Amino acid sequence: MGITDATALAALAIALSFVIERVTELLKAIYDIADARLELCHFWTRRAITIRNFVQLRMRALEYVEPAAIAGFLEKVNDVVLGPKQGYHGTIPTICGDLVRTSAIRLGAKIIGVVLGMIIAANLSMDLFAVFNQNIAYPGLGVALTGMAMGLGSGPIHKLIVALDERRARKSAEAVNAS
C-alpha cells in the first residue's frame, strides 16, 4: 500500500474512533436516564458500602505495616475510585455511591468502545500495522489491536498512528543507509 492508502486508512480509523466515542457517550446518556428512572442510587450505595468494608478489612490487615505501604494501598484505591488524574492525596479514601457508579460507567464505556472498535475493524479488515509495514506474528492480531485502539478513542488511535509512522520512517531510513 502506498502513502495515500495509508493516509486514507489512518483518517478512516480516526473518524471511526470519533464515531465510537459519540456512540458510547450516547449509551452513557441513555444509561443515566434509566439509572434515574429506576432509582439505582440504592444499588450504587450498597456497592460503595461493600467496597468500604473491603478497604476496612485490608486496612486492619495492614495495621502493623509501615505507613508508606498503607499510603501506597490508599493511592491505588483512590486511583480506582476517583481516577488517577484527580490529585487526591489524602490518607482517608473517599468512597461513595456516585464515585463507584462513575468508575463502573467509565469502565463499561471503555469495554463497549473496545468491543465496537474490534467489530468495526474486523468487518472492514482494518489493519494499521499491515499498512505501515509492521509484521505481526499472528494473523488477525493487527486488526484486533487496531480495533482496540479505535475503541479507546481518538487519542490512543492517533498515538498508534504516529508511532507506526515513525517506526516505518525509521525502518526506511535504515534500509537506505544499509544500501
Backbone bond lengths (Angstrom), bond angles and torsions (degrees), N, CA, C in turn:
res aa  C-N    CA-C-N  psi(-1)  N-CA   C-N-CA  omega(-1)  CA-C   N-CA-C  phi
1 M - - - 1.461 - - 1.518 109.24 -
2 G 1.299 115.68 143.64 1.449 120.76 -179.95 1.509 112.24 -88.15
3 I 1.322 113.18 -178.50 1.465 120.11 -179.87 1.525 110.65 -61.95
4 T 1.328 117.58 -38.79 1.462 120.68 -179.22 1.520 111.08 -63.58
5 D 1.329 116.51 -43.08 1.460 120.00 178.65 1.526 110.93 -64.94
6 A 1.328 116.47 -41.29 1.469 120.36 179.03 1.522 110.48 -63.53
7 T 1.324 116.48 -42.15 1.468 120.72 179.33 1.521 110.73 -64.58
8 A 1.325 116.66 -43.04 1.461 120.35 179.80 1.529 111.07 -63.77
9 L 1.328 116.80 -43.33 1.462 119.45 179.63 1.526 111.70 -67.28
10 A 1.333 116.74 -38.24 1.468 120.39 177.34 1.530 110.22 -64.65
11 A 1.326 116.95 -42.61 1.468 120.32 178.40 1.524 110.86 -64.03
12 L 1.343 116.68 -39.81 1.458 120.28 177.60 1.528 110.80 -64.05
13 A 1.327 116.57 -41.57 1.465 120.48 179.50 1.527 110.81 -62.08
14 I 1.325 116.95 -43.20 1.470 119.87 178.72 1.524 110.46 -65.96
15 A 1.329 117.21 -43.05 1.463 120.30 179.60 1.530 110.96 -62.20
16 L 1.320 116.50 -43.27 1.459 119.39 179.04 1.527 111.83 -67.50
17 S 1.332 116.89 -31.97 1.471 118.26 176.57 1.526 110.56 -66.21
18 F 1.349 117.25 -35.17 1.473 120.38 174.62 1.533 110.10 -63.76
19 V 1.322 116.66 -42.34 1.468 120.50 179.45 1.527 110.13 -62.45
20 I 1.334 116.71 -43.94 1.468 120.35 179.63 1.530 110.30 -62.79
21 E 1.341 117.20 -40.56 1.470 120.03 177.17 1.518 110.78 -59.91
22 R 1.346 117.41 -44.50 1.468 120.24 -179.19 1.522 111.08 -66.36
23 V 1.339 117.60 -38.49 1.464 120.41 178.98 1.526 110.27 -63.97
24 T 1.319 117.33 -43.23 1.466 118.73 179.10 1.525 111.12 -66.51
25 E 1.331 117.73 -35.05 1.469 119.57 175.64 1.522 110.75 -64.84
26 L 1.316 116.42 -39.70 1.462 120.49 177.39 1.523 110.59 -63.92
27 L 1.321 117.06 -43.30 1.470 120.53 177.61 1.527 111.50 -64.01
28 K 1.343 117.10 -36.98 1.468 119.54 176.47 1.522 110.77 -64.31
29 A 1.325 117.19 -40.21 1.468 120.46 179.13 1.525 110.92 -64.82
30 I 1.329 116.46 -41.02 1.468 120.36 177.53 1.531 109.54 -63.36
31 Y 1.340 116.42 -42.37 1.460 119.37 178.44 1.528 110.92 -63.87
32 D 1.329 117.83 -39.53 1.465 120.72 178.84 1.528 110.79 -59.37
33 I 1.326 116.53 -41.09 1.463 120.17 178.65 1.529 110.00 -65.02
34 A 1.332 116.24 -45.83 1.467 119.71 179.59 1.529 110.99 -63.47
35 D 1.332 116.16 -39.85 1.463 121.26 179.28 1.524 110.44 -60.58
36 A 1.325 116.39 -43.56 1.464 120.15 -179.65 1.528 111.56 -68.81
37 R 1.319 116.56 -41.74 1.463 119.86 -178.23 1.531 112.08 -68.73
38 L 1.325 116.37 -37.12 1.466 120.14 -177.92 1.523 113.00 -89.75
39 E 1.323 115.97 0.98 1.467 122.58 179.61 1.530 111.49 50.14
40 L 1.328 114.99 56.73 1.462 120.87 179.73 1.524 112.94 -79.70
41 C 1.328 117.19 5.87 1.461 120.05 179.08 1.528 111.01 -59.74
42 H 1.314 116.69 -31.98 1.470 120.04 179.06 1.530 110.74 -67.13
43 F 1.334 116.33 -38.82 1.461 120.26 176.81 1.517 110.51 -61.91
44 W 1.337 117.90 -45.46 1.463 121.53 -177.77 1.525 111.36 -68.28
45 T 1.332 116.58 -32.86 1.465 119.56 176.20 1.525 110.25 -67.08
46 R 1.340 117.47 -41.20 1.470 120.00 176.63 1.525 111.06 -62.66
47 R 1.331 117.18 -40.40 1.469 120.61 177.03 1.530 110.52 -62.12
48 A 1.336 116.97 -40.26 1.467 120.37 178.54 1.523 110.66 -64.27
49 I 1.319 116.81 -39.50 1.467 119.92 178.52 1.527 110.33 -65.47
50 T 1.327 117.27 -39.75 1.467 121.14 177.35 1.531 110.62 -62.11
51 I 1.316 116.77 -44.21 1.471 120.59 178.56 1.525 110.39 -65.76
52 R 1.323 116.31 -40.48 1.465 119.77 177.54 1.522 111.14 -59.08
53 N 1.334 116.22 -44.85 1.463 120.32 179.38 1.527 110.98 -63.05
54 F 1.334 117.33 -40.00 1.458 121.45 177.89 1.527 110.78 -62.27
55 V 1.339 116.59 -44.46 1.467 120.50 179.89 1.525 110.39 -66.00
56 Q 1.326 116.89 -39.59 1.465 119.67 178.21 1.526 111.64 -62.89
57 L 1.324 117.19 -41.32 1.466 119.94 177.69 1.527 110.48 -63.16
58 R 1.304 117.03 -41.74 1.468 120.68 178.26 1.522 110.95 -65.73
59 M 1.317 116.37 -37.11 1.465 119.68 179.52 1.531 110.31 -66.70
60 R 1.328 117.32 -37.46 1.468 119.71 176.40 1.515 110.51 -64.86
61 A 1.327 116.42 -37.38 1.465 120.09 177.92 1.525 110.69 -67.72
62 L 1.331 116.69 -26.43 1.463 120.99 -179.17 1.529 112.50 -94.99
63 E 1.318 117.55 12.02 1.457 122.20 -174.57 1.530 112.41 -57.20
64 Y 1.307 117.52 -36.44 1.466 120.30 -176.13 1.532 112.65 -103.39
65 V 1.297 115.90 18.55 1.469 121.53 -179.93 1.525 108.48 -98.84
66 E 1.305 115.45 156.88 1.471 120.71 179.14 1.533 110.86 -58.04
67 P 1.322 117.36 143.75 1.470 120.38 179.71 1.529 113.82 -58.52
68 A 1.319 117.86 -30.03 1.472 119.84 179.43 1.524 111.00 -64.41
69 A 1.332 117.16 -37.80 1.460 120.74 178.35 1.527 110.82 -67.90
70 I 1.314 116.81 -39.26 1.463 120.77 178.00 1.520 110.08 -66.27
71 A 1.329 116.67 -39.31 1.465 120.33 178.33 1.526 110.18 -60.80
72 G 1.346 116.76 -38.58 1.459 120.19 177.26 1.518 111.75 -63.16
73 F 1.333 117.07 -41.03 1.460 121.84 178.03 1.529 110.33 -63.94
74 L 1.340 116.60 -44.98 1.461 120.09 179.75 1.529 111.65 -64.97
75 E 1.324 117.23 -36.05 1.469 120.44 176.00 1.522 110.52 -61.08
76 K 1.345 117.00 -41.87 1.464 120.47 179.09 1.519 110.83 -64.57
77 V 1.333 117.31 -42.19 1.469 120.68 177.68 1.525 109.28 -61.37
78 N 1.325 117.37 -46.07 1.464 120.48 -179.92 1.521 111.89 -64.46
79 D 1.336 117.57 -37.47 1.458 119.92 178.07 1.516 111.45 -63.68
80 V 1.337 117.07 -38.09 1.463 120.70 179.58 1.522 110.65 -71.47
81 V 1.320 116.57 -45.37 1.464 120.05 -174.57 1.528 111.74 -80.31
82 L 1.322 117.56 -47.48 1.458 120.50 -175.86 1.518 113.03 -92.25
83 G 1.305 117.08 -26.21 1.455 121.30 -174.27 1.514 108.79 102.92
84 P 1.329 116.90 146.72 1.468 119.98 -173.98 1.529 114.18 -68.40
85 K 1.306 118.71 -17.84 1.461 120.17 -174.91 1.524 113.45 -98.25
86 Q 1.317 117.82 10.09 1.462 120.04 -175.75 1.517 113.10 -79.39
87 G 1.315 117.69 -24.14 1.455 120.44 175.90 1.513 114.88 77.36
88 Y 1.318 118.91 16.16 1.462 121.20 177.97 1.515 108.36 -79.30
89 H 1.320 117.48 122.52 1.455 121.32 -178.37 1.522 111.03 -123.86
90 G 1.316 117.14 30.04 1.451 120.17 179.39 1.511 111.79 -76.38
91 T 1.300 114.83 171.96 1.462 119.12 -178.83 1.517 111.80 -97.06
92 I 1.315 117.61 -11.80 1.459 121.25 179.30 1.528 107.70 -110.78
93 P 1.336 117.90 121.46 1.468 118.88 -178.92 1.519 111.35 -68.06
94 T 1.291 115.60 141.72 1.452 122.24 177.68 1.519 107.83 -98.65
95 I 1.318 116.63 113.79 1.458 121.04 -178.51 1.523 107.76 -129.71
96 C 1.321 115.68 121.51 1.456 120.44 174.90 1.524 108.62 -143.92
97 G 1.295 116.42 165.83 1.457 121.58 -177.01 1.511 113.05 -58.65
98 D 1.331 117.58 -38.88 1.458 120.76 -178.44 1.527 111.25 -66.27
99 L 1.330 117.53 -40.07 1.465 120.34 178.88 1.528 111.36 -68.35
100 V 1.326 116.92 -38.17 1.461 120.74 177.60 1.531 109.68 -65.29
101 R 1.320 116.30 -42.43 1.467 121.40 177.79 1.520 110.87 -61.46
102 T 1.328 116.87 -45.98 1.465 121.25 -179.85 1.522 110.91 -61.33
103 S 1.322 117.07 -42.88 1.466 120.60 178.36 1.523 111.33 -63.38
104 A 1.320 117.02 -42.52 1.464 120.80 -179.87 1.524 111.02 -66.12
105 I 1.322 116.82 -40.92 1.463 120.12 179.37 1.522 110.21 -67.34
106 R 1.325 117.49 -40.04 1.472 121.00 178.33 1.529 110.16 -60.94
107 L 1.334 116.50 -45.88 1.463 120.69 179.07 1.528 111.08 -64.95
108 G 1.326 116.64 -44.60 1.465 120.42 178.88 1.518 112.40 -61.25
109 A 1.329 116.82 -39.95 1.466 120.48 178.93 1.524 111.06 -65.06
110 K 1.332 116.95 -39.62 1.472 120.05 177.71 1.530 110.65 -64.36
111 I 1.324 117.22 -43.18 1.465 120.64 -179.85 1.524 110.36 -64.01
112 I 1.329 117.39 -46.11 1.459 121.01 178.75 1.525 110.48 -62.15
113 G 1.331 117.14 -41.88 1.460 120.84 178.76 1.517 112.25 -62.05
114 V 1.334 116.82 -43.71 1.472 120.66 179.77 1.534 110.17 -64.69
115 V 1.320 116.77 -43.03 1.465 119.83 179.08 1.533 110.38 -63.12
116 L 1.337 117.21 -45.42 1.469 120.06 177.56 1.525 111.09 -61.25
117 G 1.311 116.92 -42.88 1.461 120.51 179.21 1.514 112.12 -61.82
118 M 1.329 116.79 -42.65 1.456 120.19 179.31 1.526 111.60 -66.85
119 I 1.328 117.51 -37.87 1.472 121.15 177.95 1.525 109.95 -64.32
120 I 1.338 116.54 -46.32 1.470 120.35 -179.59 1.520 110.45 -64.58
121 A 1.321 117.30 -45.82 1.466 120.53 -179.36 1.529 110.94 -62.97
122 A 1.327 117.60 -38.41 1.466 120.49 179.62 1.521 110.95 -68.70
123 N 1.337 117.12 -41.81 1.466 120.15 -179.47 1.522 112.09 -67.78
124 L 1.328 117.16 -32.96 1.469 120.94 -179.25 1.527 112.31 -97.46
125 S 1.322 117.21 0.76 1.476 123.16 -177.10 1.528 111.26 50.83
126 M 1.311 115.50 47.81 1.470 121.14 -179.26 1.521 109.41 -86.27
127 D 1.308 116.47 113.45 1.458 122.15 179.47 1.525 108.04 -129.67
128 L 1.324 115.98 94.32 1.466 120.06 -179.45 1.522 111.57 -65.73
129 F 1.321 116.69 -28.18 1.458 119.87 -179.46 1.528 110.48 -66.57
130 A 1.332 116.77 -40.28 1.463 120.36 178.84 1.526 110.64 -68.73
131 V 1.326 116.85 -38.49 1.465 120.87 -179.15 1.529 110.57 -63.92
132 F 1.318 116.45 -37.20 1.468 120.46 -178.94 1.541 111.68 -94.37
133 N 1.335 116.12 21.35 1.465 123.20 174.84 1.523 113.37 57.70
134 Q 1.317 116.84 41.94 1.464 121.30 175.98 1.518 107.52 -105.87
135 N 1.304 116.55 119.14 1.461 120.78 -178.88 1.516 110.15 -82.96
136 I 1.326 115.33 128.27 1.463 121.48 177.34 1.524 107.04 -117.03
137 A 1.324 116.02 137.52 1.465 121.70 -172.25 1.534 112.75 -63.97
138 Y 1.323 117.87 -35.24 1.457 120.54 -174.12 1.523 110.32 -106.93
139 P 1.326 117.26 128.33 1.463 118.97 178.10 1.530 110.27 -65.90
140 G 1.287 115.96 138.51 1.460 121.21 -179.73 1.509 113.97 90.42
141 L 1.321 117.55 -16.23 1.462 119.75 -179.91 1.530 110.78 -67.83
142 G 1.315 117.02 -37.36 1.468 120.45 177.76 1.513 111.67 -62.45
143 V 1.339 116.54 -40.00 1.467 121.05 177.49 1.524 109.58 -65.11
144 A 1.339 117.06 -43.63 1.466 120.77 -179.69 1.526 111.00 -64.18
145 L 1.327 117.50 -43.50 1.466 120.37 179.32 1.524 111.48 -66.84
146 T 1.327 116.65 -37.81 1.469 119.77 175.87 1.518 110.23 -62.68
147 G 1.325 116.80 -43.15 1.465 120.83 178.37 1.512 112.64 -63.81
148 M 1.341 116.12 -40.55 1.470 119.45 178.12 1.523 110.52 -62.50
149 A 1.322 116.71 -45.01 1.463 120.15 -179.68 1.533 110.39 -63.89
150 M 1.325 116.88 -41.19 1.466 119.60 177.88 1.519 110.71 -62.84
151 G 1.339 116.60 -40.98 1.458 120.84 -178.59 1.511 113.78 -67.95
152 L 1.342 117.16 -26.66 1.466 120.12 178.86 1.523 112.47 -78.39
153 G 1.327 116.98 -13.11 1.457 119.34 174.22 1.507 112.88 123.13
154 S 1.310 114.29 178.55 1.462 120.56 -175.37 1.523 112.63 -70.99
155 G 1.319 118.25 -30.24 1.466 120.83 178.82 1.524 112.42 -64.11
156 P 1.337 118.14 -54.00 1.465 118.82 178.87 1.523 113.86 -63.24
157 I 1.336 118.48 -37.56 1.466 119.03 -179.83 1.522 109.99 -67.97
158 H 1.324 116.89 -36.15 1.470 119.78 177.21 1.527 110.67 -65.00
159 K 1.324 116.81 -44.12 1.473 120.30 177.89 1.525 111.23 -61.79
160 L 1.332 117.21 -39.44 1.460 121.04 178.51 1.525 110.56 -63.89
161 I 1.322 116.98 -45.13 1.468 120.72 -179.44 1.522 110.36 -62.88
162 V 1.324 117.34 -43.88 1.467 120.67 179.30 1.523 110.48 -62.92
163 A 1.336 117.64 -44.13 1.466 120.86 -179.79 1.527 111.24 -64.10
164 L 1.324 117.11 -42.81 1.462 119.86 178.92 1.520 111.55 -65.78
165 D 1.321 117.05 -39.68 1.456 120.52 179.00 1.528 111.24 -66.16
166 E 1.317 116.87 -41.95 1.471 119.86 177.53 1.523 111.22 -63.79
167 R 1.318 116.66 -39.85 1.468 119.51 179.35 1.530 110.37 -67.18
168 R 1.340 117.08 -40.47 1.457 120.56 177.87 1.516 110.68 -62.63
169 A 1.322 116.83 -43.06 1.466 121.00 179.05 1.524 110.94 -64.42
170 R 1.327 116.67 -39.89 1.460 120.82 178.81 1.532 110.90 -64.83
171 K 1.341 116.43 -41.67 1.467 119.72 177.82 1.529 111.08 -65.13
172 S 1.327 116.31 -38.99 1.475 119.53 178.85 1.510 110.40 -65.19
173 A 1.327 117.66 -40.67 1.465 121.16 179.02 1.525 110.86 -66.04
174 E 1.331 116.53 -38.86 1.464 120.22 177.38 1.528 111.19 -65.18
175 A 1.342 116.69 -37.85 1.466 119.84 178.88 1.523 110.89 -67.63
176 V 1.335 117.40 -38.32 1.473 121.29 178.44 1.526 109.32 -67.05
177 N 1.320 117.60 -42.44 1.462 121.19 -179.51 1.527 112.28 -67.73
178 A 1.349 115.97 -32.12 1.465 119.61 179.89 1.522 112.05 -71.81
179 S 1.358 116.94 -27.44 1.466 118.45 -178.48 1.478 113.91 -88.66
